[in-house]
Each structure stands twice: as C-alpha cells, then as structure tokens.
Amino acid sequence: MLPMKSNIVCAQDARSSLEPLKREVALAWYFAWSDTHARYKRSILGPFWLVLSTIIGVGGLGLVWSELLHVDRATFLPMLTIGLVVWQLISGCITAAANVFHAKASIIKNIRTPALRISLQLLFSQVVNFLHNLVIILLVLVLFPAHLSITCLLSVIGLVLVLANLLWVIQVIGFLGARYRDFDPLIGSVMPLLFFLSPVLFRSRDLGSMSFLMAFNPIAYWIEIVRDPLLGGVPSMWHYAVTIGMALFGWAFALTLTKAKAHRLPFWV
C-alpha cells in the first residue's frame, strides 16, 4: 500500500504546485479582459472598432498592392489578411512591452505583484484583440475557400508557439524598458521599418534569391508558421525548429533576468 500512498501524495503535491500558476493566469486574463472592456465602455461598436480598422487596412492595401505587384486578388487578399492580423498581434505586444511595467508603476510600488503576471496581462490583451480580428480571417477564408484543408489545424500549433515567444519577449523588453527609458521610442521607431522587412505583404519565397534575408528575421518565422497552413501549405520543420529554439533560449534568458532583477523593478519604475 505504501507505493500507492506515495503516488497519491505526489499527485497532490503536483496539483498544489500548479495552483499558484493557475491563479496568476486567471488574474492576468481577468485584468486583460477588464482593461479591454473599460477602454470601450461607452462605445457602440466597442472592440469591433479594431475589426473595422483592420478591414479598412486590408481593403486599402489589398486593392493597391495587388495592382502594384500584379497578383491575383484571390491569392493576395487571404495572404495579406492573415499576415496583417498576425503582425498586429506581434507588433502590439512588442510596441507596448517597453512601457508595460511603467504603466503599472503604482501597482508594482504598492502591491507585491509578479512581473510575469503583468507581462501575461499585456499578452492576453493583445490576444483579445487578435480574437476580434480573427473574424476577418474567417470571412476572407469563406470568400476565398480554395486554400482550406486539414493543414489549417497546424495554425493552432503555430499560434501557440508564437504566443510562447511573445511572452518572453515582453518580459525581456519590459525589464529593459523599465531600466532604460530610451527603449520605448527606439522600438516605436524600429517597428514601422520591420513591417516592410517582414513577410506581411509578401511571402519569403516570393523574394527569390533574396529570400535568405528572412532567415535573420524572427518575425518572419512567426508569421509564416501561422499563415502558411491557412493558405494550404505546410511550414518546414526548420521553421518549427527555429521557433522552438527561440522559445527555449528566450525563456532561459527571461527567467534568469527576472530572477536577478525583479527586486529592482519598483525602483526603476
């Protein structure tokens, strides 16, 4: 009977050790949803203003760039729509990351709050925006169903990997932005340039002999492991390997940085 009792005790210990993590995730989601709700409290369309602005962006860019690039709109619009929505998720996280701890300065100074919960709250806020914009992707895929196949399910795996990377990116940039205030304007200046250097308006293979440049752009991997399956393709194992590798090394660095500098955060903000 002793082995059975020890197994029960181990299971209870594992369950109890997960409780704090579940609580932090639940709190981060609650605050993220509350912030989104409060932001659009007196608005008629509410968060769907995000959807409207994305529709305008997709329509304008789709009509103009499809003519400039001489690409069939049935091919270009789904690619552009998915790329733009994923880009908004990525850029929203990165752009706000430098100021994420400064925005919560009063909480950090007065309440014992894990830094990771604040980063997770920002990530969840952008996920809420992404879920609203997901309506546009579904609409475009219904209008242009030629790409629909079972490979679309791989986009879910890709999205999970992207979110795992974005969380450590927010954490690292958040600490750097808290320590060095120049990070906020620096990232604001760099992100518009990265938009044109990332495969949002194009696919990496469309660059021909210059496609090797995308190998040095982490955002290219993130966009394509989500977008390619929705367009009927299967991302290469190299894309998945690089994305998983970035997550492993990124989290190792983020956790080390957090452990070393979390006690300094109230003084920085």
Sequence and secondary structure as in RCSB ss.txt:
>XXXX:A:sequence
MLPMKSNIVCAQDARSSLEPLKREVALAWYFAWSDTHARYKRSILGPFWLVLSTIIGVGGLGLVWSELLHVDRAT
FLPMLTIGLVVWQLISGCITAAANVFHAKASIIKNIRTPALRISLQLLFSQVVNFLHNLVIILLVLVLFPAHLSI
TCLLSVIGLVLVLANLLWVIQVIGFLGARYRDFDPLIGSVMPLLFFLSPVLFRSRDLGSMSFLMAFNPIAYWIEI
VRDPLLGGVPSMWHYAVTIGMALFGWAFALTLTKAKAHRLPFWV
>XXXX:A:secstr
 HHHHHHHHHHHHHHHHHHHHHHHHHHHHHHHHHHHHHHTTT SSTTHHHHHHHHHHHHHHHHHHHHHTT  HHH
HHHHHHHHHHHHHHHHHHHHHHTTTTTTTHHHHHHS   HHHHHHHHHHHHHHHHHHHHHHHHHHHHHSGGG SG
GGGHHHHHHHHHHHHHHHHHHHHHHHHHH TTHHHHHHHHHHHHHHHSTTSS GGGGGGGGGGGGG HHHHHHHH
HHHHHTT    HHHHHHHHHHHHHHHHHHHHHHHHHGGGHHHH 
